[in-house]
């Protein structure tokens, strides 16, 4: 598509964080050909289709640096439960779904992501080949990975941490197949990562295999890190180390590794991770469901760690991540009134643009609006109550933004949503199918696993 996005407020997120009023973006194919005053670009690109953008802000496409779209299946069920949902519900439900059912639920997540302004998802999970093509069909840019473990995650809820090499080999085989089938596919929109699920379910042998795979294919890596106290206890019991220390002992830390959460990292863990150049995927909204996220985020920021933002489970709403992230980060060193108002909203916006692009090794391709970069763009309607009065645009966006202000979304030069209409999905049909699938899977999972109770409040299928 050759398109001239004309008369917009362009929020570049470039090195200087330029904000350009009454400006235009020329898109040739899937890349940005020019950025500048509207009159100049209208003169230089007279044959390009004109997309009138008066009253719109155009930003780099939002990048969700850590999510699990399949877990839309659990929305409205385990958020208020006080147990460990990872092994009690999240792992079992991933096996309870068929491939088609996973495809439906991940597509639902993609729909919500598009409506929340996302152009890119980083999604490590299980059985990825059973739904990866369905996700790619939505038009989003994707980093996909099979979340590997060789300690059976279905048995951990029963206290069994036995290493199971055969269980682990299945994940390694799936990873190899995923890379062969999907890495670089869909015009390069789909990339793969190497994922270790977590330190408590990956043996030294598994970590070594995953490190070798990443080196062989030149892929970035990800891992859940210090996510819960059960993980802390299990790693300490097995190795006498913290999760970060264990990964370091096995040579798994490095600048190409993104660790999600860091909830129970100690000050010495943070210093170690920063020294090794490990990056952080912070999911502040999800991690604050039981109260403000207790990660030592002030120390993490002070250590110079690159922090990207994600949504994690049961939601793709990046605006939650922005606003709750700002609150959590400002409280990371104590009350802001005593220590200064830091960070500023731009730092949060960087977390879903520049920093997130860096976290997947794509800072030269996406994350800012600059000539030569991919045309991944998010359009915000400024003529909405949440965005007026218009004084501090980025402040409005971070403090008060919500999915309803998203006007259009473009990935790789193609509109996924235009004028609030999603173009790559049948929304109504998908919503109906997702409801049916969710009911079927929950009932099957509980029937097949008598030790798994219904979620708090039980299962009530509302007819709406």
Buried (B, 14 or more C-beta within 10 A) or exposed (E): BEBBBBBBBBBBBBEEBBBBEBBBBBBBEBBBBBBBBBEEBBEBBEEBEBBEBEBBBBBBBBBBBBBBBBBBBBBEBBBEBEEBBBBBBBBBBBEBBBEEBBBBBBBBBBBBBBBBBBBBBBBBBBBBBBBBBBBBBBBBBBBBBBBBBBBBBBBBBEEEBEBBEEBBBBBBEBBEEBBEBBBEBBEEBBBBBBBBBBBBBBBBEBBBBBBEBBEEBEBBBBBBBBBBEBBBEBBBEBBEBBBBBBBBEBEBBBEBBBBBBBBBBBEEBBBBBBEBBBBBBBBBBBBBBEEBBEBBBBBBBEBEBBBBBBBBBBBBBBBBBBBBBBBBBBBBBEEBEEEEEEBBBBBBBBBBBBBBBBBBBBBEBBBBBBEEBBBBBBBBBBEBEBBEEEEEBBBBBBBBBBBBBBBBBBBBBBBBBBEEEBBBBEEEEBEEBBBEBBEBBBBBBBEEBEEBEEBEEEEEEEEE
